[in-house]
Amino acid sequence: MVALLIKLKLRLLRNGLRNNTAQVVMLVLGVVFALYLAAGGVALLVSLRWAPVDTATNVLVVGGAVLTLAWAIVFRCLAFGVDENPRPQQVRPVARDQPAAGTRPARWSAWSGCPGWPPP
């Protein structure tokens, strides 16, 4: 399942970048910047090897907290409303029995405690 989702995500990325050189350039710059930040993080962790244990512990705890807060705040602000498909979602008519049929296996697995039992 994970392999399928990764394959679909990569296909979306490839199709999105197909005819847009500006997006390809920005993607490459983003990857280079991410590798630069990762190398800096690894260098920091290696340099903490020779620091006293208390100092290394404090740096790791505070650094982890700052990274978590930065991810929670900055990422949410920058990625709010971002969608790979800029067209509005199309509303499709759904028959009344379709959602009920789709939730039936979930109800059965919750009832039995075993995923997919009883078989449909």
Biopython code that builds the backbone (N, CA, C, O; Angstrom):
import numpy as np
from Bio.PDB.StructureBuilder import StructureBuilder

atoms = [
    (1, "MET", "N", (0.821, -1.190, 0.000)),
    (1, "MET", "CA", (0.000, 0.000, 0.000)),
    (1, "MET", "C", (0.866, 1.255, 0.000)),
    (1, "MET", "O", (0.584, 2.209, -0.725)),
    (2, "VAL", "N", (1.915, 1.254, 0.809)),
    (2, "VAL", "CA", (2.805, 2.410, 0.871)),
    (2, "VAL", "C", (3.499, 2.605, -0.470)),
    (2, "VAL", "O", (3.636, 3.734, -0.942)),
    (3, "ALA", "N", (3.934, 1.522, -1.079)),
    (3, "ALA", "CA", (4.603, 1.622, -2.379)),
    (3, "ALA", "C", (3.662, 2.211, -3.426)),
    (3, "ALA", "O", (4.084, 3.005, -4.266)),
    (4, "LEU", "N", (2.402, 1.827, -3.380)),
    (4, "LEU", "CA", (1.428, 2.358, -4.322)),
    (4, "LEU", "C", (1.237, 3.860, -4.105)),
    (4, "LEU", "O", (1.194, 4.620, -5.072)),
    (5, "LEU", "N", (1.123, 4.289, -2.861)),
    (5, "LEU", "CA", (0.945, 5.716, -2.583)),
    (5, "LEU", "C", (2.168, 6.522, -3.002)),
    (5, "LEU", "O", (2.035, 7.626, -3.531)),
    (6, "ILE", "N", (3.354, 5.978, -2.770)),
    (6, "ILE", "CA", (4.569, 6.674, -3.201)),
    (6, "ILE", "C", (4.624, 6.757, -4.715)),
    (6, "ILE", "O", (4.996, 7.789, -5.272)),
    (7, "LYS", "N", (4.254, 5.668, -5.384)),
    (7, "LYS", "CA", (4.255, 5.662, -6.846)),
    (7, "LYS", "C", (3.269, 6.690, -7.396)),
    (7, "LYS", "O", (3.574, 7.387, -8.365)),
    (8, "LEU", "N", (2.091, 6.786, -6.783)),
    (8, "LEU", "CA", (1.108, 7.763, -7.236)),
    (8, "LEU", "C", (1.590, 9.193, -6.985)),
    (8, "LEU", "O", (1.392, 10.072, -7.823)),
    (9, "LYS", "N", (2.222, 9.424, -5.834)),
    (9, "LYS", "CA", (2.734, 10.760, -5.532)),
    (9, "LYS", "C", (3.838, 11.154, -6.507)),
    (9, "LYS", "O", (3.883, 12.297, -6.960)),
    (10, "LEU", "N", (4.715, 10.234, -6.828)),
    (10, "LEU", "CA", (5.772, 10.528, -7.788)),
    (10, "LEU", "C", (5.209, 10.771, -9.186)),
    (10, "LEU", "O", (5.733, 11.601, -9.929)),
    (11, "ARG", "N", (4.154, 10.058, -9.546)),
    (11, "ARG", "CA", (3.520, 10.286, -10.837)),
    (11, "ARG", "C", (2.879, 11.669, -10.894)),
    (11, "ARG", "O", (2.956, 12.353, -11.914)),
    (12, "LEU", "N", (2.237, 12.083, -9.779)),
    (12, "LEU", "CA", (1.685, 13.435, -9.721)),
    (12, "LEU", "C", (2.776, 14.486, -9.848)),
    (12, "LEU", "O", (2.604, 15.485, -10.546)),
    (13, "LEU", "N", (3.896, 14.262, -9.174)),
    (13, "LEU", "CA", (5.010, 15.202, -9.240)),
    (13, "LEU", "C", (5.578, 15.274, -10.654)),
    (13, "LEU", "O", (5.836, 16.362, -11.169)),
    (14, "ARG", "N", (5.772, 14.125, -11.275)),
    (14, "ARG", "CA", (6.318, 14.091, -12.632)),
    (14, "ARG", "C", (5.387, 14.781, -13.619)),
    (14, "ARG", "O", (5.844, 15.547, -14.467)),
    (15, "ASN", "N", (4.105, 14.522, -13.521)),
    (15, "ASN", "CA", (3.154, 15.154, -14.443)),
    (15, "ASN", "C", (3.043, 16.653, -14.184)),
    (15, "ASN", "O", (2.831, 17.429, -15.116)),
    (16, "GLY", "N", (3.185, 17.064, -12.931)),
    (16, "GLY", "CA", (3.133, 18.480, -12.626)),
    (16, "GLY", "C", (4.342, 19.233, -13.127)),
    (16, "GLY", "O", (4.250, 20.419, -13.443)),
    (17, "LEU", "N", (5.480, 18.557, -13.205)),
    (17, "LEU", "CA", (6.718, 19.201, -13.634)),
    (17, "LEU", "C", (6.995, 19.025, -15.126)),
    (17, "LEU", "O", (8.020, 19.491, -15.625)),
    (18, "ARG", "N", (6.114, 18.375, -15.821)),
    (18, "ARG", "CA", (6.377, 17.989, -17.203)),
    (18, "ARG", "C", (6.749, 19.160, -18.105)),
    (18, "ARG", "O", (7.757, 19.077, -18.806)),
    (19, "ASN", "N", (5.991, 20.232, -18.118)),
    (19, "ASN", "CA", (6.230, 21.330, -19.063)),
    (19, "ASN", "C", (6.512, 22.646, -18.348)),
    (19, "ASN", "O", (6.290, 23.709, -18.928)),
    (20, "ASN", "N", (6.986, 22.609, -17.122)),
    (20, "ASN", "CA", (7.203, 23.834, -16.385)),
    (20, "ASN", "C", (8.637, 23.866, -15.876)),
    (20, "ASN", "O", (8.946, 23.293, -14.831)),
    (21, "THR", "N", (9.512, 24.539, -16.617)),
    (21, "THR", "CA", (10.932, 24.561, -16.239)),
    (21, "THR", "C", (11.168, 25.359, -14.970)),
    (21, "THR", "O", (12.102, 25.056, -14.227)),
    (22, "ALA", "N", (10.353, 26.368, -14.699)),
    (22, "ALA", "CA", (10.531, 27.155, -13.479)),
    (22, "ALA", "C", (10.307, 26.276, -12.244)),
    (22, "ALA", "O", (11.046, 26.387, -11.266)),
    (23, "GLN", "N", (9.309, 25.418, -12.283)),
    (23, "GLN", "CA", (9.058, 24.522, -11.159)),
    (23, "GLN", "C", (10.175, 23.500, -11.009)),
    (23, "GLN", "O", (10.532, 23.138, -9.888)),
    (24, "VAL", "N", (10.728, 23.032, -12.112)),
    (24, "VAL", "CA", (11.839, 22.080, -12.041)),
    (24, "VAL", "C", (13.054, 22.747, -11.398)),
    (24, "VAL", "O", (13.719, 22.148, -10.553)),
    (25, "VAL", "N", (13.342, 23.981, -11.796)),
    (25, "VAL", "CA", (14.478, 24.702, -11.218)),
    (25, "VAL", "C", (14.267, 24.914, -9.727)),
    (25, "VAL", "O", (15.193, 24.718, -8.940)),
    (26, "MET", "N", (13.066, 25.311, -9.326)),
    (26, "MET", "CA", (12.789, 25.535, -7.905)),
    (26, "MET", "C", (12.849, 24.226, -7.113)),
    (26, "MET", "O", (13.286, 24.221, -5.962)),
    (27, "LEU", "N", (12.419, 23.131, -7.712)),
    (27, "LEU", "CA", (12.515, 21.839, -7.041)),
    (27, "LEU", "C", (13.973, 21.463, -6.817)),
    (27, "LEU", "O", (14.333, 21.005, -5.733)),
    (28, "VAL", "N", (14.813, 21.651, -7.825)),
    (28, "VAL", "CA", (16.234, 21.336, -7.687)),
    (28, "VAL", "C", (16.876, 22.228, -6.627)),
    (28, "VAL", "O", (17.655, 21.746, -5.804)),
    (29, "LEU", "N", (16.559, 23.519, -6.640)),
    (29, "LEU", "CA", (17.098, 24.419, -5.613)),
    (29, "LEU", "C", (16.622, 24.017, -4.216)),
    (29, "LEU", "O", (17.393, 24.089, -3.259)),
    (30, "GLY", "N", (15.384, 23.604, -4.092)),
    (30, "GLY", "CA", (14.858, 23.154, -2.806)),
    (30, "GLY", "C", (15.563, 21.909, -2.307)),
    (30, "GLY", "O", (15.864, 21.798, -1.119)),
    (31, "VAL", "N", (15.829, 20.969, -3.205)),
    (31, "VAL", "CA", (16.545, 19.747, -2.825)),
    (31, "VAL", "C", (17.976, 20.071, -2.388)),
    (31, "VAL", "O", (18.475, 19.517, -1.409)),
    (32, "VAL", "N", (18.633, 20.981, -3.129)),
    (32, "VAL", "CA", (19.997, 21.372, -2.764)),
    (32, "VAL", "C", (20.008, 22.057, -1.402)),
    (32, "VAL", "O", (20.887, 21.789, -0.583)),
    (33, "PHE", "N", (19.045, 22.935, -1.151)),
    (33, "PHE", "CA", (18.971, 23.618, 0.139)),
    (33, "PHE", "C", (18.679, 22.633, 1.272)),
    (33, "PHE", "O", (19.246, 22.752, 2.358)),
    (34, "ALA", "N", (17.797, 21.664, 1.024)),
    (34, "ALA", "CA", (17.495, 20.664, 2.042)),
    (34, "ALA", "C", (18.725, 19.814, 2.353)),
    (34, "ALA", "O", (18.974, 19.491, 3.514)),
    (35, "LEU", "N", (19.494, 19.449, 1.328)),
    (35, "LEU", "CA", (20.730, 18.695, 1.571)),
    (35, "LEU", "C", (21.739, 19.529, 2.346)),
    (35, "LEU", "O", (22.449, 19.000, 3.202)),
    (36, "TYR", "N", (21.813, 20.828, 2.059)),
    (36, "TYR", "CA", (22.694, 21.733, 2.794)),
    (36, "TYR", "C", (22.303, 21.790, 4.273)),
    (36, "TYR", "O", (23.165, 21.722, 5.150)),
    (37, "LEU", "N", (20.993, 21.915, 4.546)),
    (37, "LEU", "CA", (20.532, 21.942, 5.935)),
    (37, "LEU", "C", (20.780, 20.599, 6.635)),
    (37, "LEU", "O", (21.144, 20.568, 7.810)),
    (38, "ALA", "N", (20.585, 19.512, 5.922)),
    (38, "ALA", "CA", (20.834, 18.195, 6.511)),
    (38, "ALA", "C", (22.315, 18.011, 6.830)),
    (38, "ALA", "O", (22.660, 17.451, 7.870)),
    (39, "ALA", "N", (23.187, 18.475, 5.945)),
    (39, "ALA", "CA", (24.623, 18.378, 6.208)),
    (39, "ALA", "C", (25.008, 19.235, 7.414)),
    (39, "ALA", "O", (25.855, 18.839, 8.215)),
    (40, "GLY", "N", (24.391, 20.399, 7.543)),
    (40, "GLY", "CA", (24.640, 21.229, 8.719)),
    (40, "GLY", "C", (24.172, 20.564, 9.999)),
    (40, "GLY", "O", (24.846, 20.650, 11.026)),
    (41, "GLY", "N", (23.030, 19.904, 9.950)),
    (41, "GLY", "CA", (22.532, 19.185, 11.116)),
    (41, "GLY", "C", (23.438, 18.032, 11.505)),
    (41, "GLY", "O", (23.691, 17.805, 12.688)),
    (42, "VAL", "N", (23.922, 17.308, 10.514)),
    (42, "VAL", "CA", (24.844, 16.207, 10.795)),
    (42, "VAL", "C", (26.147, 16.747, 11.380)),
    (42, "VAL", "O", (26.697, 16.156, 12.309)),
    (43, "ALA", "N", (26.652, 17.874, 10.844)),
    (43, "ALA", "CA", (27.875, 18.477, 11.381)),
    (43, "ALA", "C", (27.674, 18.925, 12.821)),
    (43, "ALA", "O", (28.578, 18.782, 13.644)),
    (44, "LEU", "N", (26.498, 19.468, 13.135)),
    (44, "LEU", "CA", (26.208, 19.861, 14.513)),
    (44, "LEU", "C", (26.193, 18.651, 15.438)),
    (44, "LEU", "O", (26.756, 18.693, 16.532)),
    (45, "LEU", "N", (25.556, 17.586, 15.003)),
    (45, "LEU", "CA", (25.500, 16.384, 15.840)),
    (45, "LEU", "C", (26.885, 15.779, 16.029)),
    (45, "LEU", "O", (27.200, 15.295, 17.116)),
    (46, "VAL", "N", (27.710, 15.798, 15.001)),
    (46, "VAL", "CA", (29.064, 15.269, 15.128)),
    (46, "VAL", "C", (29.882, 16.144, 16.068)),
    (46, "VAL", "O", (30.676, 15.632, 16.856)),
    (47, "SER", "N", (29.693, 17.470, 15.992)),
    (47, "SER", "CA", (30.453, 18.351, 16.877)),
    (47, "SER", "C", (30.022, 18.198, 18.334)),
    (47, "SER", "O", (30.809, 18.461, 19.243)),
    (48, "LEU", "N", (28.791, 17.779, 18.558)),
    (48, "LEU", "CA", (28.335, 17.547, 19.939)),
    (48, "LEU", "C", (28.978, 16.307, 20.550)),
    (48, "LEU", "O", (28.868, 16.080, 21.755)),
    (49, "ARG", "N", (29.629, 15.525, 19.748)),
    (49, "ARG", "CA", (30.280, 14.321, 20.251)),
    (49, "ARG", "C", (31.365, 14.657, 21.268)),
    (49, "ARG", "O", (31.600, 13.901, 22.211)),
    (50, "TRP", "N", (32.027, 15.804, 21.069)),
    (50, "TRP", "CA", (33.121, 16.184, 21.965)),
    (50, "TRP", "C", (32.670, 17.169, 23.041)),
    (50, "TRP", "O", (33.491, 17.627, 23.835)),
    (51, "ALA", "N", (31.396, 17.497, 23.081)),
    (51, "ALA", "CA", (30.882, 18.403, 24.113)),
    (51, "ALA", "C", (30.543, 17.603, 25.367)),
    (51, "ALA", "O", (30.334, 16.392, 25.299)),
    (52, "PRO", "N", (30.489, 18.282, 26.511)),
    (52, "PRO", "CA", (30.048, 17.582, 27.733)),
    (52, "PRO", "C", (28.618, 17.056, 27.569)),
    (52, "PRO", "O", (27.829, 17.588, 26.789)),
    (53, "VAL", "N", (28.314, 16.020, 28.311)),
    (53, "VAL", "CA", (27.018, 15.346, 28.168)),
    (53, "VAL", "C", (25.867, 16.294, 28.470)),
    (53, "VAL", "O", (24.863, 16.290, 27.759)),
    (54, "ASP", "N", (25.998, 17.111, 29.521)),
    (54, "ASP", "CA", (24.916, 18.035, 29.869)),
    (54, "ASP", "C", (24.673, 19.051, 28.749)),
    (54, "ASP", "O", (23.526, 19.354, 28.418)),
    (55, "THR", "N", (25.739, 19.565, 28.179)),
    (55, "THR", "CA", (25.598, 20.534, 27.093)),
    (55, "THR", "C", (24.972, 19.885, 25.870)),
    (55, "THR", "O", (24.078, 20.465, 25.253)),
    (56, "ALA", "N", (25.424, 18.700, 25.514)),
    (56, "ALA", "CA", (24.875, 18.004, 24.351)),
    (56, "ALA", "C", (23.391, 17.699, 24.549)),
    (56, "ALA", "O", (22.594, 17.840, 23.622)),
    (57, "THR", "N", (23.026, 17.285, 25.755)),
    (57, "THR", "CA", (21.619, 16.986, 26.046)),
    (57, "THR", "C", (20.772, 18.237, 25.914)),
    (57, "THR", "O", (19.702, 18.202, 25.307)),
    (58, "ASN", "N", (21.242, 19.347, 26.479)),
    (58, "ASN", "CA", (20.483, 20.597, 26.403)),
    (58, "ASN", "C", (20.339, 21.080, 24.964)),
    (58, "ASN", "O", (19.266, 21.529, 24.561)),
    (59, "VAL", "N", (21.415, 20.988, 24.194)),
    (59, "VAL", "CA", (21.355, 21.429, 22.799)),
    (59, "VAL", "C", (20.374, 20.565, 22.008)),
    (59, "VAL", "O", (19.598, 21.087, 21.208)),
    (60, "LEU", "N", (20.401, 19.272, 22.222)),
    (60, "LEU", "CA", (19.494, 18.384, 21.484)),
    (60, "LEU", "C", (18.037, 18.613, 21.863)),
    (60, "LEU", "O", (17.164, 18.619, 20.996)),
    (61, "VAL", "N", (17.770, 18.801, 23.150)),
    (61, "VAL", "CA", (16.379, 19.002, 23.581)),
    (61, "VAL", "C", (15.845, 20.335, 23.061)),
    (61, "VAL", "O", (14.746, 20.395, 22.510)),
    (62, "VAL", "N", (16.621, 21.397, 23.236)),
    (62, "VAL", "CA", (16.163, 22.709, 22.769)),
    (62, "VAL", "C", (16.078, 22.738, 21.239)),
    (62, "VAL", "O", (15.128, 23.285, 20.679)),
    (63, "GLY", "N", (17.066, 22.154, 20.571)),
    (63, "GLY", "CA", (17.031, 22.108, 19.109)),
    (63, "GLY", "C", (15.847, 21.320, 18.585)),
    (63, "GLY", "O", (15.209, 21.731, 17.616)),
    (64, "GLY", "N", (15.546, 20.197, 19.210)),
    (64, "GLY", "CA", (14.379, 19.411, 18.795)),
    (64, "GLY", "C", (13.079, 20.151, 19.021)),
    (64, "GLY", "O", (12.167, 20.083, 18.197)),
    (65, "ALA", "N", (12.990, 20.865, 20.148)),
    (65, "ALA", "CA", (11.785, 21.648, 20.423)),
    (65, "ALA", "C", (11.624, 22.777, 19.410)),
    (65, "ALA", "O", (10.517, 23.034, 18.939)),
    (66, "VAL", "N", (12.719, 23.450, 19.075)),
    (66, "VAL", "CA", (12.659, 24.541, 18.106)),
    (66, "VAL", "C", (12.274, 24.001, 16.723)),
    (66, "VAL", "O", (11.456, 24.607, 16.031)),
    (67, "LEU", "N", (12.850, 22.883, 16.324)),
    (67, "LEU", "CA", (12.484, 22.296, 15.030)),
    (67, "LEU", "C", (11.011, 21.896, 14.986)),
    (67, "LEU", "O", (10.339, 22.105, 13.976)),
    (68, "THR", "N", (10.513, 21.326, 16.070)),
    (68, "THR", "CA", (9.114, 20.922, 16.113)),
    (68, "THR", "C", (8.190, 22.125, 16.042)),
    (68, "THR", "O", (7.208, 22.108, 15.300)),
    (69, "LEU", "N", (8.487, 23.164, 16.801)),
    (69, "LEU", "CA", (7.667, 24.372, 16.759)),
    (69, "LEU", "C", (7.747, 25.049, 15.395)),
    (69, "LEU", "O", (6.740, 25.531, 14.878)),
    (70, "ALA", "N", (8.935, 25.085, 14.817)),
    (70, "ALA", "CA", (9.079, 25.692, 13.489)),
    (70, "ALA", "C", (8.270, 24.922, 12.456)),
    (70, "ALA", "O", (7.621, 25.517, 11.596)),
    (71, "TRP", "N", (8.312, 23.613, 12.544)),
    (71, "TRP", "CA", (7.527, 22.810, 11.611)),
    (71, "TRP", "C", (6.034, 23.059, 11.827)),
    (71, "TRP", "O", (5.282, 23.223, 10.866)),
    (72, "ALA", "N", (5.611, 23.087, 13.083)),
    (72, "ALA", "CA", (4.187, 23.233, 13.380)),
    (72, "ALA", "C", (3.661, 24.607, 12.981)),
    (72, "ALA", "O", (2.518, 24.721, 12.537)),
    (73, "ILE", "N", (4.467, 25.641, 13.130)),
    (73, "ILE", "CA", (3.992, 26.995, 12.853)),
    (73, "ILE", "C", (4.259, 27.384, 11.401)),
    (73, "ILE", "O", (3.335, 27.747, 10.673)),
    (74, "VAL", "N", (5.507, 27.310, 10.987)),
    (74, "VAL", "CA", (5.881, 27.799, 9.658)),
    (74, "VAL", "C", (5.272, 26.946, 8.562)),
    (74, "VAL", "O", (4.720, 27.480, 7.600)),
    (75, "PHE", "N", (5.361, 25.642, 8.688)),
    (75, "PHE", "CA", (4.830, 24.779, 7.640)),
    (75, "PHE", "C", (3.330, 24.964, 7.479)),
    (75, "PHE", "O", (2.823, 24.979, 6.358)),
    (76, "ARG", "N", (2.621, 25.104, 8.584)),
    (76, "ARG", "CA", (1.176, 25.287, 8.514)),
    (76, "ARG", "C", (0.825, 26.607, 7.827)),
    (76, "ARG", "O", (-0.141, 26.682, 7.069)),
    (77, "CYS", "N", (1.614, 27.640, 8.096)),
    (77, "CYS", "CA", (1.330, 28.946, 7.487)),
    (77, "CYS", "C", (1.668, 28.945, 5.997)),
    (77, "CYS", "O", (0.936, 29.530, 5.199)),
    (78, "LEU", "N", (2.761, 28.299, 5.616)),
    (78, "LEU", "CA", (3.177, 28.312, 4.222)),
    (78, "LEU", "C", (2.357, 27.369, 3.359)),
    (78, "LEU", "O", (2.128, 27.649, 2.182)),
    (79, "ALA", "N", (1.918, 26.270, 3.920)),
    (79, "ALA", "CA", (1.250, 25.253, 3.120)),
    (79, "ALA", "C", (-0.266, 25.295, 3.248)),
    (79, "ALA", "O", (-0.938, 24.368, 2.796)),
    (80, "PHE", "N", (-0.820, 26.333, 3.843)),
    (80, "PHE", "CA", (-2.265, 26.399, 4.018)),
    (80, "PHE", "C", (-2.941, 26.600, 2.673)),
    (80, "PHE", "O", (-2.625, 27.553, 1.961)),
    (81, "GLY", "N", (-3.854, 25.729, 2.318)),
    (81, "GLY", "CA", (-4.611, 25.859, 1.090)),
    (81, "GLY", "C", (-3.865, 25.443, -0.158)),
    (81, "GLY", "O", (-4.341, 25.690, -1.266)),
    (82, "VAL", "N", (-2.711, 24.819, -0.012)),
    (82, "VAL", "CA", (-1.939, 24.397, -1.174)),
    (82, "VAL", "C", (-2.530, 23.092, -1.691)),
    (82, "VAL", "O", (-2.754, 22.146, -0.936)),
    (83, "ASP", "N", (-2.772, 23.068, -2.967)),
    (83, "ASP", "CA", (-3.323, 21.865, -3.573)),
    (83, "ASP", "C", (-2.600, 21.643, -4.887)),
    (83, "ASP", "O", (-2.289, 22.596, -5.602)),
    (84, "GLU", "N", (-2.335, 20.395, -5.202)),
    (84, "GLU", "CA", (-1.643, 20.108, -6.453)),
    (84, "GLU", "C", (-2.544, 20.306, -7.657)),
    (84, "GLU", "O", (-2.056, 20.502, -8.770)),
    (85, "ASN", "N", (-3.830, 20.256, -7.454)),
    (85, "ASN", "CA", (-4.778, 20.464, -8.534)),
    (85, "ASN", "C", (-5.455, 21.814, -8.299)),
    (85, "ASN", "O", (-6.321, 21.917, -7.431)),
    (86, "PRO", "N", (-5.082, 22.847, -9.049)),
    (86, "PRO", "CA", (-5.646, 24.167, -8.780)),
    (86, "PRO", "C", (-7.114, 24.313, -9.189)),
    (86, "PRO", "O", (-7.782, 25.265, -8.784)),
    (87, "ARG", "N", (-7.608, 23.377, -9.986)),
    (87, "ARG", "CA", (-9.014, 23.448, -10.371)),
    (87, "ARG", "C", (-9.891, 23.079, -9.181)),
    (87, "ARG", "O", (-9.510, 22.230, -8.375)),
    (88, "PRO", "N", (-11.049, 23.699, -9.059)),
    (88, "PRO", "CA", (-11.926, 23.333, -7.939)),
    (88, "PRO", "C", (-12.417, 21.893, -8.079)),
    (88, "PRO", "O", (-12.556, 21.364, -9.182)),
    (89, "GLN", "N", (-12.667, 21.294, -6.956)),
    (89, "GLN", "CA", (-13.118, 19.914, -6.970)),
    (89, "GLN", "C", (-14.514, 19.837, -7.582)),
    (89, "GLN", "O", (-15.387, 20.658, -7.302)),
    (90, "GLN", "N", (-14.687, 18.848, -8.404)),
    (90, "GLN", "CA", (-15.947, 18.678, -9.094)),
    (90, "GLN", "C", (-16.882, 17.852, -8.220)),
    (90, "GLN", "O", (-16.486, 16.828, -7.663)),
    (91, "VAL", "N", (-18.105, 18.300, -8.109)),
    (91, "VAL", "CA", (-19.101, 17.583, -7.318)),
    (91, "VAL", "C", (-19.753, 16.546, -8.224)),
    (91, "VAL", "O", (-20.232, 16.861, -9.313)),
    (92, "ARG", "N", (-19.760, 15.322, -7.757)),
    (92, "ARG", "CA", (-20.363, 14.246, -8.533)),
    (92, "ARG", "C", (-21.554, 13.683, -7.769)),
    (92, "ARG", "O", (-21.521, 13.565, -6.544)),
    (93, "PRO", "N", (-22.585, 13.343, -8.489)),
    (93, "PRO", "CA", (-23.739, 12.772, -7.788)),
    (93, "PRO", "C", (-23.411, 11.376, -7.252)),
    (93, "PRO", "O", (-22.786, 10.562, -7.933)),
    (94, "VAL", "N", (-23.843, 11.124, -6.033)),
    (94, "VAL", "CA", (-23.599, 9.833, -5.387)),
    (94, "VAL", "C", (-24.944, 9.264, -4.967)),
    (94, "VAL", "O", (-25.744, 9.937, -4.319)),
    (95, "ALA", "N", (-25.174, 8.036, -5.341)),
    (95, "ALA", "CA", (-26.417, 7.383, -4.944)),
    (95, "ALA", "C", (-26.393, 7.119, -3.440)),
    (95, "ALA", "O", (-25.321, 7.027, -2.841)),
    (96, "ARG", "N", (-27.558, 6.998, -2.839)),
    (96, "ARG", "CA", (-27.642, 6.850, -1.387)),
    (96, "ARG", "C", (-27.033, 5.541, -0.886)),
    (96, "ARG", "O", (-26.538, 5.486, 0.240)),
    (97, "ASP", "N", (-27.061, 4.491, -1.702)),
    (97, "ASP", "CA", (-26.563, 3.200, -1.229)),
    (97, "ASP", "C", (-25.048, 3.065, -1.384)),
    (97, "ASP", "O", (-24.464, 2.162, -0.785)),
    (98, "GLN", "N", (-24.389, 3.926, -2.162)),
    (98, "GLN", "CA", (-22.941, 3.813, -2.353)),
    (98, "GLN", "C", (-22.152, 4.058, -1.065)),
    (98, "GLN", "O", (-21.282, 3.248, -0.745)),
    (99, "PRO", "N", (-22.408, 5.133, -0.305)),
    (99, "PRO", "CA", (-21.648, 5.298, 0.931)),
    (99, "PRO", "C", (-21.914, 4.184, 1.933)),
    (99, "PRO", "O", (-20.998, 3.754, 2.634)),
    (100, "ALA", "N", (-23.144, 3.713, 2.011)),
    (100, "ALA", "CA", (-23.468, 2.644, 2.952)),
    (100, "ALA", "C", (-22.733, 1.362, 2.587)),
    (100, "ALA", "O", (-22.251, 0.654, 3.472)),
    (101, "ALA", "N", (-22.640, 1.055, 1.302)),
    (101, "ALA", "CA", (-21.933, -0.147, 0.877)),
    (101, "ALA", "C", (-20.438, -0.015, 1.147)),
    (101, "ALA", "O", (-19.768, -1.008, 1.427)),
    (102, "GLY", "N", (-19.918, 1.194, 1.067)),
    (102, "GLY", "CA", (-18.493, 1.386, 1.318)),
    (102, "GLY", "C", (-18.126, 1.291, 2.790)),
    (102, "GLY", "O", (-16.997, 0.924, 3.115)),
    (103, "THR", "N", (-19.040, 1.608, 3.674)),
    (103, "THR", "CA", (-18.732, 1.550, 5.107)),
    (103, "THR", "C", (-19.048, 0.185, 5.719)),
    (103, "THR", "O", (-18.674, -0.069, 6.864)),
    (104, "ARG", "N", (-19.719, -0.686, 4.995)),
    (104, "ARG", "CA", (-20.077, -1.994, 5.539)),
    (104, "ARG", "C", (-18.863, -2.819, 5.978)),
    (104, "ARG", "O", (-18.884, -3.370, 7.079)),
    (105, "PRO", "N", (-17.792, -2.929, 5.155)),
    (105, "PRO", "CA", (-16.629, -3.691, 5.613)),
    (105, "PRO", "C", (-15.973, -3.091, 6.858)),
    (105, "PRO", "O", (-15.448, -3.821, 7.699)),
    (106, "ALA", "N", (-16.005, -1.779, 6.972)),
    (106, "ALA", "CA", (-15.425, -1.152, 8.162)),
    (106, "ALA", "C", (-16.234, -1.505, 9.403)),
    (106, "ALA", "O", (-15.668, -1.760, 10.465)),
    (107, "ARG", "N", (-17.535, -1.519, 9.272)),
    (107, "ARG", "CA", (-18.362, -1.899, 10.421)),
    (107, "ARG", "C", (-18.127, -3.358, 10.801)),
    (107, "ARG", "O", (-18.070, -3.687, 11.986)),
    (108, "TRP", "N", (-17.989, -4.238, 9.804)),
    (108, "TRP", "CA", (-17.763, -5.652, 10.096)),
    (108, "TRP", "C", (-16.425, -5.856, 10.797)),
    (108, "TRP", "O", (-16.331, -6.622, 11.756)),
    (109, "SER", "N", (-15.388, -5.167, 10.315)),
    (109, "SER", "CA", (-14.082, -5.371, 10.938)),
    (109, "SER", "C", (-14.069, -4.807, 12.348)),
    (109, "SER", "O", (-13.399, -5.362, 13.220)),
    (110, "ALA", "N", (-14.792, -3.716, 12.598)),
    (110, "ALA", "CA", (-14.855, -3.171, 13.959)),
    (110, "ALA", "C", (-15.636, -4.112, 14.872)),
    (110, "ALA", "O", (-15.310, -4.254, 16.050)),
    (111, "TRP", "N", (-16.669, -4.751, 14.324)),
    (111, "TRP", "CA", (-17.480, -5.653, 15.128)),
    (111, "TRP", "C", (-16.698, -6.901, 15.531)),
    (111, "TRP", "O", (-16.813, -7.368, 16.664)),
    (112, "SER", "N", (-15.904, -7.444, 14.606)),
    (112, "SER", "CA", (-15.218, -8.700, 14.885)),
    (112, "SER", "C", (-13.839, -8.482, 15.489)),
    (112, "SER", "O", (-13.281, -9.407, 16.080)),
    (113, "GLY", "N", (-13.272, -7.287, 15.358)),
    (113, "GLY", "CA", (-11.931, -7.046, 15.859)),
    (113, "GLY", "C", (-10.853, -7.555, 14.927)),
    (113, "GLY", "O", (-9.665, -7.442, 15.229)),
    (114, "CYS", "N", (-11.248, -8.108, 13.809)),
    (114, "CYS", "CA", (-10.303, -8.646, 12.841)),
    (114, "CYS", "C", (-10.545, -7.951, 11.509)),
    (114, "CYS", "O", (-11.653, -8.024, 10.978)),
    (115, "PRO", "N", (-9.528, -7.270, 10.947)),
    (115, "PRO", "CA", (-9.747, -6.548, 9.701)),
    (115, "PRO", "C", (-10.208, -7.469, 8.576)),
    (115, "PRO", "O", (-9.613, -8.519, 8.333)),
    (116, "GLY", "N", (-11.256, -7.067, 7.908)),
    (116, "GLY", "CA", (-11.742, -7.803, 6.762)),
    (116, "GLY", "C", (-12.585, -9.011, 7.090)),
    (116, "GLY", "O", (-12.840, -9.833, 6.209)),
    (117, "TRP", "N", (-13.025, -9.149, 8.322)),
    (117, "TRP", "CA", (-13.867, -10.293, 8.671)),
    (117, "TRP", "C", (-15.205, -9.817, 9.145)),
    (117, "TRP", "O", (-15.222, -8.840, 9.893)),
    (118, "PRO", "N", (-16.278, -10.366, 8.814)),
    (118, "PRO", "CA", (-16.479, -11.427, 7.839)),
    (118, "PRO", "C", (-16.327, -10.893, 6.427)),
    (118, "PRO", "O", (-16.517, -9.701, 6.184)),
    (119, "PRO", "N", (-15.987, -11.766, 5.501)),
    (119, "PRO", "CA", (-15.812, -11.314, 4.123)),
    (119, "PRO", "C", (-17.124, -10.787, 3.563)),
    (119, "PRO", "O", (-18.200, -11.260, 3.927)),
    (120, "PRO", "N", (-17.024, -9.801, 2.672)),
    (120, "PRO", "CA", (-18.247, -9.205, 2.096)),
    (120, "PRO", "C", (-19.057, -10.176, 1.277)),
    (120, "PRO", "O", (-20.102, -9.808, 0.740)),
]
sb = StructureBuilder()
sb.init_structure("model")
sb.init_model(0)
sb.init_chain("A")
sb.init_seg("    ")
for serial, (resi, resn, name, xyz) in enumerate(atoms, 1):
    if name == "N":
        sb.init_residue(resn, " ", resi, " ")
    sb.init_atom(name, np.array(xyz, "f"), 0.0, 1.0, " ", f" {name:<3s}", serial, name[0])
structure = sb.get_structure()
